[in-house]
Amino acid sequence: MPELPEVEITINYLRPKIVGRAVKGIWTDWPKAIGNISFEELNKILRGKKFSAIQRRGKNILIEVDKKFTLWIHLKMTGHLLIIPAKIPEGSPLLEKVNQYLHFKFLLDEGEELAFSDLRKFGRVRYLAEPITDNLITNNFKDLGIEPLEKDFTLDKLVDLVEKNKNKPLKLFLMDQSQIAGIGNIYASEIPFDAKLSPKRKIGDLSKAEIKALYLSIKKILKKAVDTRGTSVSDFRDPEGKPGGYGNIRKVYQRKGQPCPGKCGGAVESFKQGQRTTFWCPKCQK
């Protein structure tokens, strides 16, 4: 599933590509992707309008139209957004199979398309009848926690969150969207490894030094994932159809049985935690 870094990469790429562009119409072969308005209504509302802003909240993408209303997109498990030119060049990454599961398109001017590729068809598009404002974000995402790459995510804020979640295991705490928004299974395995902390530890048992190490690792790993354009060990691709590079440097995620990169002499292991697979090194992570 695309997590915070992958969604951040997507909106940063799309912002200069789509803001100010006119929508000629929409296309879909999967109307169920449109959750709270009919295809016909949405097509009528969008035709001739211009994208005016794009923003992220957690793993959610918000695209404002004409400064009047907003499209809320969630990529779910296998979705990613693509900019498709009128003519795709031979050898383009857009021709890769993973980019061919197109079930929703915004038809743009100049023959381009903003397309939603989604193998499992879990992705969703929603219509919100107001522009992107603090009010819209508060009302629709009130259950989401703090953004870990924003300035207000401080060490003191993490200490407060730890205090409120003392009995929660570290990995499950990191994945709790109501506490910290945007971290999923990939980075919730990578962050504890970087901090040298067991994902099984109750966060209330962490020392001040360990909480600081965790804080620094959250910032470090998420930023590195953004800088390397995300993880593409599964379906994620950037809007050019290209895979991200973080999968090439990941330490433990989906590396069960491989030598620990911490050179402790052990191997990466895995276990189930909250119905998800956690990857870790028992020797390095205490």
PyMOL commands that set and color helices and strands:
alter all, ss='L'
color gray80, all
select helices_A, chain A and resi 4-18+31-33+39-46+93-95+97-99+109-111+134-140+155-164+170-175+185-195+203-205+208-227+246-248
alter helices_A, ss='H'
color red, helices_A
select strands_A, chain A and resi 23-28+51-57+60-65+69-74+79-84+102-108+113-118+124-128+269-273+276-280
alter strands_A, ss='S'
color yellow, strands_A
deselect
rebuild
show_as cartoon
